[in-house]
Amino acid sequence: MESALTSKGQMTVPKAIREHLRLKPGDRVRFFVHPDGTVVLLPKLPITSLKGILKTTKRGTVSEMNEAVATGATERFRRPKRK
């Protein structure tokens, strides 16, 4: 597949690519240039697209979370240092 660049620097993303990336009008894309010169185009996803990506096993209260953080922090400093 190929696309021509206009004098305004615009191009049409081929339909097969738009469908593969699930792009809709108004969506944004990001370009990544790799050290070898290749360029990768990926859809820029909103933060809301990450919802549900992690499984939750248990929801705790804020005080339970604070206690877990405090316990983890103190355990970290109790461990013997490696030599």
Phi, psi and omega in degrees: 000149177211166180213146181267147177268130180277172178295341177271004179081019181255155175211160177264129175281126182305147184305318181299323179289316178302317180293319180298319180273358182056044180275139177238162177306133180095344178295155178250153177234158177241146178247132178240126178258121180272158181304331181278001177097351178287151181239135179244134178249124179228149177292141175273112186267142176288155181302331181294342179290345179277350182301130178085003182289331179254140176278137176254135180259327183204136174257133180248170176280168179298319180295323177294322178293317178299319179296318179296320178295315180297318179297315179297322180292318181289324178296326180299321182275349178274343182292140177293144179285144177283147178251000000 
